[in-house]
Amino acid sequence: MSDCAIRYHNVHKQLGGAAVLRGVDLAIRPGELFGLAGINGAGKTTLLHCLFDFCTPDAGEIAIFGQAHARSAARAPLSFLPERFQAPYYLSGNDFLRYVLGLQQVRWDDDAVRAAIDALELSPDALRRQARSYSKGMMQKLGLAACLLSGKRQLVLDEPMSGLDPKARALFKRALRQLRAQGRGAFLTSHALADIDELCDRMAILHGGRMVFVGTPGECRQRHGGGPAASLEQAFLNCIAQ
């Protein structure tokens, strides 16, 4: 078994003639909660798209549990929630979950579905309604529920707390900690550094197409913020200013 759930090695990518990723190296361990931070346009979403073969790196290698990412079988342990998630408007929440789980050959389990929606405070009544009636927060909860129910070893979540209210954010963080207790991991991007600080075992900062920091939030504060009492936000600003 590979000692990495996801590994990027010297990954380069240009889009529209501009370098977006410049020799990215990153190793994410199985079962850890890992946060990726960066300003808008830093390349975070491109990094995830390369992982899923939505776009092809110009150079470098990406491996998923030791297998080359370009093989479709290698991506089988992953469940992905994009930043702008939108379920088909004509499906009910229940229909969407049944469809997604069917694609992944996951058996429908009423108790598991109830536990997932309870964990995110998405009401059973909402699942009976068409997605066209959902608010942004409800839509986000539906996508997160699908990821949790997938049973996949590794979740990949692009801004997963976008649109969630404070209570829903707290509930989702609790759900991720329970996921980790089951031996499953999550690789997530977030602009909310406080969430990364509270939740993640390790983090990385992507800036100018390069990884400028990889380590624990505490190590980031110590190295770039002036000490463990510094805020992660200030450490982030100091890090990308160097």
C-alpha positions in Angstrom: 0.0 0.0 0.0 1.2 3.5 -0.9 2.2 5.8 2.0 0.4 8.6 0.1 -3.2 9.0 -0.7 -2.3 11.7 -3.3 1.1 12.7 -4.5 2.1 15.5 -6.9 5.6 15.4 -8.2 7.1 18.4 -10.2 3.7 19.2 -11.8 3.6 22.0 -14.4 0.6 23.4 -16.1 0.0 26.4 -18.4 -3.4 27.8 -19.3 -3.8 30.4 -22.0 0.0 30.7 -22.3 0.4 31.6 -18.6 2.1 29.3 -16.1 -0.5 28.3 -13.5 1.5 25.4 -11.8 5.2 25.6 -11.6 6.8 22.4 -10.4 4.3 21.5 -7.7 5.3 18.9 -5.1 2.8 17.7 -2.6 2.1 14.5 -0.6 -1.1 13.9 1.2 -1.3 11.0 3.7 -4.1 8.5 3.9 -6.7 9.4 6.5 -5.6 13.0 7.2 -7.5 16.2 6.8 -5.4 18.4 4.5 -6.2 22.1 3.7 -5.0 24.0 0.6 -4.9 27.8 0.9 -4.1 30.5 -1.7 -5.4 33.7 -3.1 -7.8 33.8 -6.0 -6.0 32.6 -9.2 -3.3 30.8 -7.2 -4.0 27.6 -9.1 -5.9 25.6 -6.5 -8.8 24.5 -8.7 -6.4 23.7 -11.5 -4.4 21.5 -9.2 -7.6 19.5 -8.4 -8.6 19.4 -12.1 -5.3 17.9 -12.9 -5.9 15.2 -10.3 -9.1 14.2 -11.9 -7.7 14.3 -15.4 -10.0 17.2 -16.3 -6.9 18.8 -17.7 -3.5 17.3 -18.5 -0.4 18.5 -16.7 2.3 19.7 -19.1 4.9 17.9 -17.1 5.3 15.9 -13.8 3.5 13.0 -12.2 0.4 12.6 -10.1 -0.4 9.3 -8.2 -3.4 8.2 -6.2 -2.7 5.5 -3.7 0.4 4.6 -5.7 -1.3 4.5 -9.1 -0.9 6.9 -12.0 -3.8 9.3 -11.9 -4.6 9.1 -15.6 -5.8 5.5 -15.2 -9.6 5.7 -14.5 -9.3 2.9 -12.0 -6.8 5.0 -10.0 -9.5 7.6 -9.4 -12.0 5.1 -8.0 -11.1 5.8 -4.3 -11.9 9.5 -4.8 -15.1 11.5 -4.3 -15.1 15.1 -5.6 -17.2 18.1 -4.8 -16.5 21.0 -7.2 -16.6 24.6 -6.0 -19.7 25.4 -8.0 -21.8 22.3 -7.4 -25.3 22.2 -8.9 -27.5 19.1 -8.9 -29.8 18.7 -12.0 -32.6 21.1 -11.3 -35.3 18.6 -12.3 -34.2 15.9 -9.8 -35.3 15.7 -6.2 -32.7 15.5 -3.5 -33.5 11.8 -3.1 -33.4 11.1 -6.8 -30.0 12.8 -7.0 -28.5 10.8 -4.1 -29.9 7.5 -5.6 -28.4 8.4 -9.0 -25.0 9.3 -7.6 -24.8 6.2 -5.3 -26.0 4.0 -8.2 -23.2 5.3 -10.4 -20.7 4.3 -7.7 -22.4 1.0 -7.1 -23.1 1.9 -3.5 -26.2 0.3 -2.1 -29.0 2.6 -0.8 -29.2 2.4 2.9 -32.0 4.4 4.6 -30.2 4.6 7.9 -26.9 5.8 6.3 -28.8 8.4 4.3 -30.7 9.6 7.4 -27.4 9.8 9.3 -25.7 11.8 6.5 -28.5 14.4 6.2 -28.9 14.7 9.9 -25.1 15.3 10.2 -25.6 18.3 7.9 -29.0 19.3 9.1 -30.6 18.8 5.7 -34.3 17.9 6.3 -35.9 14.8 4.9 -38.6 17.1 3.5 -36.0 18.9 1.4 -34.9 15.6 -0.2 -38.4 15.2 -1.5 -38.3 18.6 -3.3 -36.7 19.3 -6.7 -33.3 20.8 -6.6 -34.6 23.9 -8.5 -36.1 25.0 -5.1 -32.9 24.7 -3.2 -30.9 27.6 -1.7 -27.2 27.7 -2.2 -26.6 26.3 1.3 -29.1 23.5 0.8 -27.4 22.6 -2.6 -24.1 22.5 -0.9 -25.4 20.2 1.9 -26.8 17.9 -0.8 -23.4 17.6 -2.5 -21.6 17.1 0.8 -24.1 14.4 1.8 -23.4 12.6 -1.5 -19.6 12.7 -0.8 -20.1 11.4 2.7 -22.3 8.6 1.5 -20.0 7.5 -1.2 -17.8 5.5 1.2 -14.7 6.6 -0.7 -11.4 6.5 1.0 -10.5 10.1 0.0 -12.7 13.1 -0.4 -11.6 16.0 -2.6 -13.6 19.2 -1.8 -13.2 22.6 -3.5 -14.4 25.3 -1.1 -16.8 22.8 0.6 -18.1 25.3 3.2 -19.2 27.9 0.6 -22.8 29.0 1.3 -23.0 27.2 4.6 -24.3 29.1 7.7 -22.2 29.0 10.9 -24.2 26.1 12.3 -23.9 24.1 9.1 -20.1 24.8 9.0 -19.8 23.5 12.6 -21.8 20.4 11.7 -19.8 19.7 8.6 -16.5 20.0 10.5 -17.8 17.4 13.0 -18.7 15.2 10.1 -15.2 15.4 8.7 -13.7 14.5 12.1 -15.9 11.5 12.2 -14.8 10.6 8.6 -11.2 10.8 9.8 -12.0 8.5 12.8 -13.1 6.0 10.2 -9.7 6.1 8.5 -11.0 8.2 5.6 -9.3 11.4 4.5 -10.2 14.8 2.9 -8.2 17.2 0.7 -10.0 20.5 0.8 -9.4 24.0 -0.5 -10.6 27.0 1.6 -10.3 30.7 1.7 -11.3 30.6 5.4 -7.9 30.1 7.2 -9.7 29.8 10.5 -11.4 26.7 9.3 -8.1 25.2 8.1 -6.5 26.1 11.4 -9.3 24.5 13.4 -9.9 21.4 11.3 -6.8 20.3 9.3 -3.9 18.1 10.4 -1.7 19.7 7.8 -2.0 22.4 5.2 -0.3 23.9 2.2 -0.1 27.4 0.7 0.0 27.7 -3.1 1.2 31.0 -4.4 2.5 32.0 -7.8 2.0 28.4 -9.0 4.4 27.0 -6.3 4.0 25.4 -2.9 5.5 28.0 -0.6 4.5 26.2 2.6 3.6 22.6 3.6 3.2 21.6 7.3 0.8 21.9 10.2 -1.0 25.2 10.9 1.0 25.5 14.0 4.3 25.2 12.1 3.0 27.9 9.6 2.3 30.3 12.5 5.7 29.5 14.1 7.6 29.9 10.8 5.8 32.9 9.2 3.8 34.5 12.0 6.4 35.1 14.6 5.3 32.4 17.0 2.5 30.0 18.1 0.3 32.9 19.3 0.2 34.6 15.9 -2.9 34.3 13.8 -2.8 31.9 10.8 -4.1 34.8 8.7 -1.0 36.9 9.5 1.3 34.0 8.9 -0.3 33.4 5.5 0.2 37.1 4.5 3.8 37.0 5.6 4.4 33.7 3.8 3.1 34.9 0.4 4.9 38.3 0.8 8.3 36.6 0.8 
